[in-house]
Amino acid sequence: DAGVIQSPRHEVTEMGQEVTLRCKPISGHDYLFWYRQTMMRGLELLIYFNNNVPIDDSGMPEDRFSAKMPNASFSTLKIQPSEPRDSAVYFCASSFLGGPPGELFFGEGSRLTVL
Amino acid sequence: GNSVTQMEGPVTLSEEAFLTINCTYTATGYPSLFWYVQYPGEGLQLLLKATKADDKGSNKGFEATYRKETTSFHLEKGSVQVSDSAVYFCALSEVSGSARQLTFGSGTQLTVLP
């Protein structure tokens, strides 16, 4: 079975540019999470969806960040405009209602560097 | 609110040494507890879990016991290998309405030397 698939794996961009990160969750999973990982702040939950509907976006840092899930097999996290402090590894994870709470399946992450 | 406190790292051990990584938690209800592992350049993956008090989770030689009286879930392994070098995260989850969020600890970097 394919796991959670994220793209791109690495992105280097300049300050002010738009960045779009993509995620394909595991088929049949109805929860999707976006996390950010930095040395300073560790793992932070940005937003999560249930059945394509955003449930909690309180972790989204500011209006420059937006996330969408147009269908059950695709989600995007967009940063516009990007800033150097957005440099981090962004993880997507998915899970399903029938599984134990907290058992998430993570993608390999998208490492973003904003110069 | 919920929180997880992990032993500060980094931890460096020789191969075949005994490993303990401490984890304590604060929760309002009765959470499920997890250890996740992150190998270099990869995403997190579930290592083991325990869903109620006194449960012992185990996998790949790692064990952790859910201790409600001490609110702890310490990770142990009797004999570590070089391939165990990774970052280990303790986490908890409570089901509250439709919320299925994990609260993670800060992670503990483990390096095992040959």
Chai-1 contact restraints between the chains, C-beta under 6 A:
chainA,res_idxA,chainB,res_idxB,connection_type,confidence,min_distance_angstrom,max_distance_angstrom,comment,restraint_id
A,Y31,B,R100,contact,1.0,0.0,6.0,A-B,restraint_1
A,G42,B,S106,contact,1.0,0.0,6.0,A-B,restraint_2
A,L43,B,F104,contact,1.0,0.0,6.0,A-B,restraint_3
A,F91,B,G43,contact,1.0,0.0,6.0,A-B,restraint_4
A,P101,B,S32,contact,1.0,0.0,6.0,A-B,restraint_5
A,P101,B,S93,contact,1.0,0.0,6.0,A-B,restraint_6
A,P101,B,V95,contact,1.0,0.0,6.0,A-B,restraint_7
A,P101,B,R100,contact,1.0,0.0,6.0,A-B,restraint_8
A,G102,B,S32,contact,1.0,0.0,6.0,A-B,restraint_9
A,G102,B,F34,contact,1.0,0.0,6.0,A-B,restraint_10
A,G102,B,S93,contact,1.0,0.0,6.0,A-B,restraint_11
A,G102,B,L102,contact,1.0,0.0,6.0,A-B,restraint_12
A,E103,B,L46,contact,1.0,0.0,6.0,A-B,restraint_13
A,F106,B,G43,contact,1.0,0.0,6.0,A-B,restraint_14
A,F106,B,L44,contact,1.0,0.0,6.0,A-B,restraint_15
A,G107,B,G43,contact,1.0,0.0,6.0,A-B,restraint_16
A,E108,B,E42,contact,1.0,0.0,6.0,A-B,restraint_17
A,E108,B,G43,contact,1.0,0.0,6.0,A-B,restraint_18
A,G109,B,G43,contact,1.0,0.0,6.0,A-B,restraint_19
